[in-house]
Amino acid sequence: MPWTAEHYPPAMQNLPLLVRLKAIAIANALVVEGMEEGRAIRIAIAKTKQWAYRDTT
């Protein structure tokens, strides 16, 4: 089942809303491509943090 804004992994709980939504989109895409969920979550959070910090500098 894909993650949504209301149903997402606990690891994303403390992310700001916009960052969380981006992480959810990335994680869902990685899972669709066949990646294991735990790894997809970790990669999505890392990539989203890079994206968020890049846009604020």
CHARMM-style PDB file with segment names, atoms N, HN, CA, C and O in Angstrom:
ATOM      1  N   MET     1       0.843  -1.183   0.000  1.00  0.00      PROA
ATOM      2  CA  MET     1       0.000   0.000   0.000  1.00  0.00      PROA
ATOM      3  C   MET     1       0.887   1.244   0.000  1.00  0.00      PROA
ATOM      4  O   MET     1       1.779   1.360   0.840  1.00  0.00      PROA
ATOM      5  N   PRO     2       0.662   2.158  -0.908  1.00  0.00      PROA
ATOM      6  CA  PRO     2       1.490   3.374  -0.940  1.00  0.00      PROA
ATOM      7  C   PRO     2       1.223   4.261   0.273  1.00  0.00      PROA
ATOM      8  O   PRO     2       0.127   4.268   0.832  1.00  0.00      PROA
ATOM      9  N   TRP     3       2.238   4.996   0.656  1.00  0.00      PROA
ATOM     10  HN  TRP     3       3.128   4.990   0.202  1.00  0.00      PROA
ATOM     11  CA  TRP     3       2.101   5.927   1.775  1.00  0.00      PROA
ATOM     12  C   TRP     3       1.385   7.188   1.312  1.00  0.00      PROA
ATOM     13  O   TRP     3       1.439   7.553   0.138  1.00  0.00      PROA
ATOM     14  N   THR     4       0.718   7.846   2.246  1.00  0.00      PROA
ATOM     15  HN  THR     4       0.674   7.550   3.201  1.00  0.00      PROA
ATOM     16  CA  THR     4      -0.014   9.079   1.963  1.00  0.00      PROA
ATOM     17  C   THR     4       0.323  10.111   3.033  1.00  0.00      PROA
ATOM     18  O   THR     4       1.099   9.837   3.949  1.00  0.00      PROA
ATOM     19  N   ALA     5      -0.263  11.294   2.910  1.00  0.00      PROA
ATOM     20  HN  ALA     5      -0.893  11.517   2.166  1.00  0.00      PROA
ATOM     21  CA  ALA     5      -0.044  12.348   3.903  1.00  0.00      PROA
ATOM     22  C   ALA     5      -0.612  11.952   5.265  1.00  0.00      PROA
ATOM     23  O   ALA     5      -0.158  12.457   6.292  1.00  0.00      PROA
ATOM     24  N   GLU     6      -1.586  11.065   5.285  1.00  0.00      PROA
ATOM     25  HN  GLU     6      -1.955  10.654   4.451  1.00  0.00      PROA
ATOM     26  CA  GLU     6      -2.178  10.615   6.544  1.00  0.00      PROA
ATOM     27  C   GLU     6      -1.583   9.306   7.040  1.00  0.00      PROA
ATOM     28  O   GLU     6      -1.622   9.027   8.238  1.00  0.00      PROA
ATOM     29  N   HSD     7      -1.039   8.511   6.149  1.00  0.00      PROA
ATOM     30  HN  HSD     7      -1.008   8.738   5.176  1.00  0.00      PROA
ATOM     31  CA  HSD     7      -0.468   7.202   6.482  1.00  0.00      PROA
ATOM     32  C   HSD     7       0.955   7.163   5.939  1.00  0.00      PROA
ATOM     33  O   HSD     7       1.172   6.971   4.743  1.00  0.00      PROA
ATOM     34  N   TYR     8       1.913   7.346   6.831  1.00  0.00      PROA
ATOM     35  HN  TYR     8       1.737   7.502   7.803  1.00  0.00      PROA
ATOM     36  CA  TYR     8       3.315   7.393   6.422  1.00  0.00      PROA
ATOM     37  C   TYR     8       4.164   6.699   7.474  1.00  0.00      PROA
ATOM     38  O   TYR     8       3.702   6.479   8.593  1.00  0.00      PROA
ATOM     39  N   PRO     9       5.401   6.349   7.132  1.00  0.00      PROA
ATOM     40  CA  PRO     9       6.267   5.645   8.079  1.00  0.00      PROA
ATOM     41  C   PRO     9       6.581   6.508   9.308  1.00  0.00      PROA
ATOM     42  O   PRO     9       6.698   7.728   9.192  1.00  0.00      PROA
ATOM     43  N   PRO    10       6.716   5.888  10.471  1.00  0.00      PROA
ATOM     44  CA  PRO    10       7.055   6.637  11.683  1.00  0.00      PROA
ATOM     45  C   PRO    10       8.344   7.449  11.542  1.00  0.00      PROA
ATOM     46  O   PRO    10       8.487   8.488  12.186  1.00  0.00      PROA
ATOM     47  N   ALA    11       9.267   6.998  10.726  1.00  0.00      PROA
ATOM     48  HN  ALA    11       9.151   6.154  10.203  1.00  0.00      PROA
ATOM     49  CA  ALA    11      10.531   7.720  10.540  1.00  0.00      PROA
ATOM     50  C   ALA    11      10.315   9.105   9.941  1.00  0.00      PROA
ATOM     51  O   ALA    11      11.185   9.968  10.055  1.00  0.00      PROA
ATOM     52  N   MET    12       9.181   9.326   9.311  1.00  0.00      PROA
ATOM     53  HN  MET    12       8.474   8.625   9.219  1.00  0.00      PROA
ATOM     54  CA  MET    12       8.892  10.619   8.686  1.00  0.00      PROA
ATOM     55  C   MET    12       8.057  11.533   9.580  1.00  0.00      PROA
ATOM     56  O   MET    12       7.715  12.646   9.182  1.00  0.00      PROA
ATOM     57  N   GLN    13       7.732  11.076  10.767  1.00  0.00      PROA
ATOM     58  HN  GLN    13       8.010  10.171  11.091  1.00  0.00      PROA
ATOM     59  CA  GLN    13       6.823  11.795  11.659  1.00  0.00      PROA
ATOM     60  C   GLN    13       7.299  13.202  12.003  1.00  0.00      PROA
ATOM     61  O   GLN    13       6.480  14.119  12.070  1.00  0.00      PROA
ATOM     62  N   ASN    14       8.575  13.397  12.218  1.00  0.00      PROA
ATOM     63  HN  ASN    14       9.240  12.652  12.164  1.00  0.00      PROA
ATOM     64  CA  ASN    14       9.076  14.700  12.662  1.00  0.00      PROA
ATOM     65  C   ASN    14       9.508  15.622  11.523  1.00  0.00      PROA
ATOM     66  O   ASN    14      10.017  16.714  11.772  1.00  0.00      PROA
ATOM     67  N   LEU    15       9.311  15.195  10.291  1.00  0.00      PROA
ATOM     68  HN  LEU    15       8.897  14.308  10.089  1.00  0.00      PROA
ATOM     69  CA  LEU    15       9.655  16.052   9.160  1.00  0.00      PROA
ATOM     70  C   LEU    15       8.591  17.135   9.000  1.00  0.00      PROA
ATOM     71  O   LEU    15       7.410  16.880   9.235  1.00  0.00      PROA
ATOM     72  N   PRO    16       8.998  18.339   8.603  1.00  0.00      PROA
ATOM     73  CA  PRO    16       7.996  19.366   8.287  1.00  0.00      PROA
ATOM     74  C   PRO    16       7.077  18.860   7.167  1.00  0.00      PROA
ATOM     75  O   PRO    16       7.479  18.022   6.361  1.00  0.00      PROA
ATOM     76  N   LEU    17       5.866  19.363   7.125  1.00  0.00      PROA
ATOM     77  HN  LEU    17       5.540  20.044   7.780  1.00  0.00      PROA
ATOM     78  CA  LEU    17       4.853  18.845   6.199  1.00  0.00      PROA
ATOM     79  C   LEU    17       5.330  18.777   4.750  1.00  0.00      PROA
ATOM     80  O   LEU    17       5.218  17.724   4.122  1.00  0.00      PROA
ATOM     81  N   LEU    18       5.856  19.865   4.208  1.00  0.00      PROA
ATOM     82  HN  LEU    18       5.948  20.721   4.718  1.00  0.00      PROA
ATOM     83  CA  LEU    18       6.274  19.853   2.801  1.00  0.00      PROA
ATOM     84  C   LEU    18       7.412  18.875   2.560  1.00  0.00      PROA
ATOM     85  O   LEU    18       7.454  18.201   1.531  1.00  0.00      PROA
ATOM     86  N   VAL    19       8.326  18.799   3.503  1.00  0.00      PROA
ATOM     87  HN  VAL    19       8.292  19.347   4.339  1.00  0.00      PROA
ATOM     88  CA  VAL    19       9.439  17.852   3.388  1.00  0.00      PROA
ATOM     89  C   VAL    19       8.895  16.427   3.465  1.00  0.00      PROA
ATOM     90  O   VAL    19       9.330  15.558   2.709  1.00  0.00      PROA
ATOM     91  N   ARG    20       7.957  16.182   4.364  1.00  0.00      PROA
ATOM     92  HN  ARG    20       7.603  16.888   4.978  1.00  0.00      PROA
ATOM     93  CA  ARG    20       7.355  14.850   4.491  1.00  0.00      PROA
ATOM     94  C   ARG    20       6.643  14.445   3.205  1.00  0.00      PROA
ATOM     95  O   ARG    20       6.776  13.307   2.754  1.00  0.00      PROA
ATOM     96  N   LEU    21       5.891  15.366   2.614  1.00  0.00      PROA
ATOM     97  HN  LEU    21       5.782  16.290   2.981  1.00  0.00      PROA
ATOM     98  CA  LEU    21       5.172  15.043   1.377  1.00  0.00      PROA
ATOM     99  C   LEU    21       6.134  14.674   0.257  1.00  0.00      PROA
ATOM    100  O   LEU    21       5.872  13.749  -0.512  1.00  0.00      PROA
ATOM    101  N   LYS    22       7.236  15.391   0.165  1.00  0.00      PROA
ATOM    102  HN  LYS    22       7.449  16.142   0.789  1.00  0.00      PROA
ATOM    103  CA  LYS    22       8.251  15.080  -0.850  1.00  0.00      PROA
ATOM    104  C   LYS    22       8.875  13.713  -0.564  1.00  0.00      PROA
ATOM    105  O   LYS    22       9.072  12.917  -1.482  1.00  0.00      PROA
ATOM    106  N   ALA    23       9.183  13.439   0.703  1.00  0.00      PROA
ATOM    107  HN  ALA    23       9.023  14.085   1.448  1.00  0.00      PROA
ATOM    108  CA  ALA    23       9.770  12.150   1.075  1.00  0.00      PROA
ATOM    109  C   ALA    23       8.814  10.999   0.769  1.00  0.00      PROA
ATOM    110  O   ALA    23       9.238   9.934   0.318  1.00  0.00      PROA
ATOM    111  N   ILE    24       7.533  11.217   1.013  1.00  0.00      PROA
ATOM    112  HN  ILE    24       7.189  12.082   1.379  1.00  0.00      PROA
ATOM    113  CA  ILE    24       6.532  10.193   0.709  1.00  0.00      PROA
ATOM    114  C   ILE    24       6.517   9.906  -0.789  1.00  0.00      PROA
ATOM    115  O   ILE    24       6.476   8.746  -1.198  1.00  0.00      PROA
ATOM    116  N   ALA    25       6.549  10.942  -1.597  1.00  0.00      PROA
ATOM    117  HN  ALA    25       6.582  11.885  -1.265  1.00  0.00      PROA
ATOM    118  CA  ALA    25       6.532  10.760  -3.052  1.00  0.00      PROA
ATOM    119  C   ALA    25       7.764   9.988  -3.521  1.00  0.00      PROA
ATOM    120  O   ALA    25       7.655   9.083  -4.348  1.00  0.00      PROA
ATOM    121  N   ILE    26       8.927  10.346  -2.995  1.00  0.00      PROA
ATOM    122  HN  ILE    26       9.015  11.081  -2.324  1.00  0.00      PROA
ATOM    123  CA  ILE    26      10.164   9.662  -3.387  1.00  0.00      PROA
ATOM    124  C   ILE    26      10.130   8.208  -2.933  1.00  0.00      PROA
ATOM    125  O   ILE    26      10.455   7.309  -3.709  1.00  0.00      PROA
ATOM    126  N   ALA    27       9.739   7.969  -1.684  1.00  0.00      PROA
ATOM    127  HN  ALA    27       9.475   8.699  -1.054  1.00  0.00      PROA
ATOM    128  CA  ALA    27       9.696   6.598  -1.162  1.00  0.00      PROA
ATOM    129  C   ALA    27       8.720   5.736  -1.956  1.00  0.00      PROA
ATOM    130  O   ALA    27       9.026   4.587  -2.274  1.00  0.00      PROA
ATOM    131  N   ASN    28       7.556   6.277  -2.276  1.00  0.00      PROA
ATOM    132  HN  ASN    28       7.307   7.211  -2.017  1.00  0.00      PROA
ATOM    133  CA  ASN    28       6.585   5.517  -3.074  1.00  0.00      PROA
ATOM    134  C   ASN    28       7.162   5.159  -4.436  1.00  0.00      PROA
ATOM    135  O   ASN    28       6.976   4.039  -4.912  1.00  0.00      PROA
ATOM    136  N   ALA    29       7.857   6.095  -5.066  1.00  0.00      PROA
ATOM    137  HN  ALA    29       8.008   7.005  -4.679  1.00  0.00      PROA
ATOM    138  CA  ALA    29       8.448   5.832  -6.381  1.00  0.00      PROA
ATOM    139  C   ALA    29       9.519   4.745  -6.288  1.00  0.00      PROA
ATOM    140  O   ALA    29       9.599   3.877  -7.157  1.00  0.00      PROA
ATOM    141  N   LEU    30      10.333   4.790  -5.247  1.00  0.00      PROA
ATOM    142  HN  LEU    30      10.268   5.495  -4.541  1.00  0.00      PROA
ATOM    143  CA  LEU    30      11.383   3.785  -5.081  1.00  0.00      PROA
ATOM    144  C   LEU    30      10.793   2.398  -4.848  1.00  0.00      PROA
ATOM    145  O   LEU    30      11.316   1.409  -5.362  1.00  0.00      PROA
ATOM    146  N   VAL    31       9.720   2.317  -4.085  1.00  0.00      PROA
ATOM    147  HN  VAL    31       9.296   3.120  -3.667  1.00  0.00      PROA
ATOM    148  CA  VAL    31       9.075   1.025  -3.835  1.00  0.00      PROA
ATOM    149  C   VAL    31       8.460   0.484  -5.121  1.00  0.00      PROA
ATOM    150  O   VAL    31       8.537  -0.715  -5.388  1.00  0.00      PROA
ATOM    151  N   VAL    32       7.854   1.354  -5.916  1.00  0.00      PROA
ATOM    152  HN  VAL    32       7.792   2.329  -5.700  1.00  0.00      PROA
ATOM    153  CA  VAL    32       7.279   0.925  -7.197  1.00  0.00      PROA
ATOM    154  C   VAL    32       8.366   0.345  -8.097  1.00  0.00      PROA
ATOM    155  O   VAL    32       8.118  -0.593  -8.855  1.00  0.00      PROA
ATOM    156  N   GLU    33       9.572   0.908  -8.009  1.00  0.00      PROA
ATOM    157  HN  GLU    33       9.773   1.670  -7.394  1.00  0.00      PROA
ATOM    158  CA  GLU    33      10.692   0.410  -8.810  1.00  0.00      PROA
ATOM    159  C   GLU    33      11.282  -0.882  -8.258  1.00  0.00      PROA
ATOM    160  O   GLU    33      12.196  -1.451  -8.856  1.00  0.00      PROA
ATOM    161  N   GLY    34      10.766  -1.349  -7.119  1.00  0.00      PROA
ATOM    162  HN  GLY    34      10.025  -0.886  -6.634  1.00  0.00      PROA
ATOM    163  CA  GLY    34      11.195  -2.632  -6.588  1.00  0.00      PROA
ATOM    164  C   GLY    34      12.104  -2.578  -5.372  1.00  0.00      PROA
ATOM    165  O   GLY    34      12.580  -3.619  -4.919  1.00  0.00      PROA
ATOM    166  N   MET    35      12.356  -1.409  -4.841  1.00  0.00      PROA
ATOM    167  HN  MET    35      11.970  -0.563  -5.210  1.00  0.00      PROA
ATOM    168  CA  MET    35      13.232  -1.286  -3.682  1.00  0.00      PROA
ATOM    169  C   MET    35      12.501  -1.728  -2.413  1.00  0.00      PROA
ATOM    170  O   MET    35      11.291  -1.542  -2.287  1.00  0.00      PROA
ATOM    171  N   GLU    36      13.245  -2.310  -1.484  1.00  0.00      PROA
ATOM    172  HN  GLU    36      14.228  -2.461  -1.586  1.00  0.00      PROA
ATOM    173  CA  GLU    36      12.710  -2.721  -0.182  1.00  0.00      PROA
ATOM    174  C   GLU    36      12.261  -1.481   0.578  1.00  0.00      PROA
ATOM    175  O   GLU    36      12.918  -0.442   0.510  1.00  0.00      PROA
ATOM    176  N   GLU    37      11.151  -1.578   1.300  1.00  0.00      PROA
ATOM    177  HN  GLU    37      10.617  -2.422   1.355  1.00  0.00      PROA
ATOM    178  CA  GLU    37      10.537  -0.409   1.937  1.00  0.00      PROA
ATOM    179  C   GLU    37      11.462   0.316   2.903  1.00  0.00      PROA
ATOM    180  O   GLU    37      11.541   1.544   2.869  1.00  0.00      PROA
ATOM    181  N   GLY    38      12.157  -0.409   3.758  1.00  0.00      PROA
ATOM    182  HN  GLY    38      12.093  -1.407   3.786  1.00  0.00      PROA
ATOM    183  CA  GLY    38      13.045   0.231   4.729  1.00  0.00      PROA
ATOM    184  C   GLY    38      14.135   1.045   4.066  1.00  0.00      PROA
ATOM    185  O   GLY    38      14.437   2.162   4.488  1.00  0.00      PROA
ATOM    186  N   ARG    39      14.718   0.486   3.036  1.00  0.00      PROA
ATOM    187  HN  ARG    39      14.473  -0.421   2.693  1.00  0.00      PROA
ATOM    188  CA  ARG    39      15.770   1.201   2.303  1.00  0.00      PROA
ATOM    189  C   ARG    39      15.182   2.405   1.570  1.00  0.00      PROA
ATOM    190  O   ARG    39      15.794   3.473   1.540  1.00  0.00      PROA
ATOM    191  N   ALA    40      14.014   2.241   0.987  1.00  0.00      PROA
ATOM    192  HN  ALA    40      13.517   1.373   1.012  1.00  0.00      PROA
ATOM    193  CA  ALA    40      13.362   3.339   0.274  1.00  0.00      PROA
ATOM    194  C   ALA    40      13.077   4.505   1.218  1.00  0.00      PROA
ATOM    195  O   ALA    40      13.247   5.665   0.842  1.00  0.00      PROA
ATOM    196  N   ILE    41      12.650   4.202   2.430  1.00  0.00      PROA
ATOM    197  HN  ILE    41      12.512   3.260   2.735  1.00  0.00      PROA
ATOM    198  CA  ILE    41      12.367   5.253   3.411  1.00  0.00      PROA
ATOM    199  C   ILE    41      13.637   6.018   3.752  1.00  0.00      PROA
ATOM    200  O   ILE    41      13.643   7.249   3.755  1.00  0.00      PROA
ATOM    201  N   ARG    42      14.713   5.290   4.039  1.00  0.00      PROA
ATOM    202  HN  ARG    42      14.709   4.290   4.036  1.00  0.00      PROA
ATOM    203  CA  ARG    42      15.978   5.948   4.403  1.00  0.00      PROA
ATOM    204  C   ARG    42      16.495   6.834   3.270  1.00  0.00      PROA
ATOM    205  O   ARG    42      16.910   7.968   3.508  1.00  0.00      PROA
ATOM    206  N   ILE    43      16.471   6.328   2.056  1.00  0.00      PROA
ATOM    207  HN  ILE    43      16.134   5.406   1.862  1.00  0.00      PROA
ATOM    208  CA  ILE    43      16.952   7.096   0.908  1.00  0.00      PROA
ATOM    209  C   ILE    43      16.055   8.304   0.668  1.00  0.00      PROA
ATOM    210  O   ILE    43      16.548   9.401   0.407  1.00  0.00      PROA
ATOM    211  N   ALA    44      14.755   8.113   0.753  1.00  0.00      PROA
ATOM    212  HN  ALA    44      14.354   7.222   0.965  1.00  0.00      PROA
ATOM    213  CA  ALA    44      13.816   9.217   0.519  1.00  0.00      PROA
ATOM    214  C   ALA    44      14.020  10.339   1.525  1.00  0.00      PROA
ATOM    215  O   ALA    44      14.005  11.512   1.151  1.00  0.00      PROA
ATOM    216  N   ILE    45      14.210  10.004   2.783  1.00  0.00      PROA
ATOM    217  HN  ILE    45      14.222   9.052   3.087  1.00  0.00      PROA
ATOM    218  CA  ILE    45      14.428  11.030   3.806  1.00  0.00      PROA
ATOM    219  C   ILE    45      15.728  11.773   3.537  1.00  0.00      PROA
ATOM    220  O   ILE    45      15.764  13.001   3.616  1.00  0.00      PROA
ATOM    221  N   ALA    46      16.790  11.052   3.224  1.00  0.00      PROA
ATOM    222  HN  ALA    46      16.761  10.055   3.160  1.00  0.00      PROA
ATOM    223  CA  ALA    46      18.082  11.691   2.955  1.00  0.00      PROA
ATOM    224  C   ALA    46      18.000  12.613   1.741  1.00  0.00      PROA
ATOM    225  O   ALA    46      18.475  13.747   1.793  1.00  0.00      PROA
ATOM    226  N   LYS    47      17.407  12.140   0.659  1.00  0.00      PROA
ATOM    227  HN  LYS    47      17.021  11.218   0.617  1.00  0.00      PROA
ATOM    228  CA  LYS    47      17.296  12.949  -0.561  1.00  0.00      PROA
ATOM    229  C   LYS    47      16.410  14.171  -0.337  1.00  0.00      PROA
ATOM    230  O   LYS    47      16.697  15.252  -0.851  1.00  0.00      PROA
ATOM    231  N   THR    48      15.351  14.000   0.417  1.00  0.00      PROA
ATOM    232  HN  THR    48      15.119  13.122   0.835  1.00  0.00      PROA
ATOM    233  CA  THR    48      14.441  15.109   0.672  1.00  0.00      PROA
ATOM    234  C   THR    48      15.094  16.169   1.542  1.00  0.00      PROA
ATOM    235  O   THR    48      14.885  17.363   1.324  1.00  0.00      PROA
ATOM    236  N   LYS    49      15.879  15.752   2.524  1.00  0.00      PROA
ATOM    237  HN  LYS    49      16.048  14.782   2.701  1.00  0.00      PROA
ATOM    238  CA  LYS    49      16.600  16.729   3.349  1.00  0.00      PROA
ATOM    239  C   LYS    49      17.586  17.516   2.496  1.00  0.00      PROA
ATOM    240  O   LYS    49      17.720  18.727   2.667  1.00  0.00      PROA
ATOM    241  N   GLN    50      18.282  16.836   1.574  1.00  0.00      PROA
ATOM    242  HN  GLN    50      18.173  15.852   1.435  1.00  0.00      PROA
ATOM    243  CA  GLN    50      19.182  17.547   0.652  1.00  0.00      PROA
ATOM    244  C   GLN    50      18.393  18.558  -0.164  1.00  0.00      PROA
ATOM    245  O   GLN    50      18.829  19.697  -0.327  1.00  0.00      PROA
ATOM    246  N   TRP    51      17.246  18.156  -0.675  1.00  0.00      PROA
ATOM    247  HN  TRP    51      16.892  17.230  -0.542  1.00  0.00      PROA
ATOM    248  CA  TRP    51      16.389  19.029  -1.481  1.00  0.00      PROA
ATOM    249  C   TRP    51      15.938  20.236  -0.664  1.00  0.00      PROA
ATOM    250  O   TRP    51      15.992  21.368  -1.146  1.00  0.00      PROA
ATOM    251  N   ALA    52      15.497  20.002   0.560  1.00  0.00      PROA
ATOM    252  HN  ALA    52      15.453  19.082   0.951  1.00  0.00      PROA
ATOM    253  CA  ALA    52      14.972  21.081   1.402  1.00  0.00      PROA
ATOM    254  C   ALA    52      16.062  22.074   1.777  1.00  0.00      PROA
ATOM    255  O   ALA    52      15.842  23.284   1.727  1.00  0.00      PROA
ATOM    256  N   TYR    53      17.230  21.574   2.149  1.00  0.00      PROA
ATOM    257  HN  TYR    53      17.408  20.591   2.189  1.00  0.00      PROA
ATOM    258  CA  TYR    53      18.308  22.470   2.558  1.00  0.00      PROA
ATOM    259  C   TYR    53      18.892  23.222   1.366  1.00  0.00      PROA
ATOM    260  O   TYR    53      19.332  24.363   1.511  1.00  0.00      PROA
ATOM    261  N   ARG    54      18.902  22.604   0.203  1.00  0.00      PROA
ATOM    262  HN  ARG    54      18.545  21.677   0.085  1.00  0.00      PROA
ATOM    263  CA  ARG    54      19.411  23.270  -1.000  1.00  0.00      PROA
ATOM    264  C   ARG    54      18.529  24.467  -1.343  1.00  0.00      PROA
ATOM    265  O   ARG    54      19.030  25.513  -1.757  1.00  0.00      PROA
ATOM    266  N   ASP    55      17.226  24.315  -1.171  1.00  0.00      PROA
ATOM    267  HN  ASP    55      16.819  23.466  -0.834  1.00  0.00      PROA
ATOM    268  CA  ASP    55      16.297  25.389  -1.511  1.00  0.00      PROA
ATOM    269  C   ASP    55      16.289  26.528  -0.497  1.00  0.00      PROA
ATOM    270  O   ASP    55      15.769  27.604  -0.792  1.00  0.00      PROA
ATOM    271  N   THR    56      16.852  26.316   0.687  1.00  0.00      PROA
ATOM    272  HN  THR    56      17.274  25.442   0.926  1.00  0.00      PROA
ATOM    273  CA  THR    56      16.848  27.365   1.703  1.00  0.00      PROA
ATOM    274  C   THR    56      18.162  28.125   1.771  1.00  0.00      PROA
ATOM    275  O   THR    56      18.281  29.081   2.538  1.00  0.00      PROA
ATOM    276  N   THR    57      19.143  27.721   0.989  1.00  0.00      PROA
ATOM    277  HN  THR    57      19.046  26.944   0.366  1.00  0.00      PROA
ATOM    278  CA  THR    57      20.435  28.420   1.036  1.00  0.00      PROA
ATOM    279  C   THR    57      20.606  29.356  -0.121  1.00  0.00      PROA
ATOM    280  OT1 THR    57      21.636  30.021  -0.230  1.00  0.00      PROA
TER     281      THR     57
END
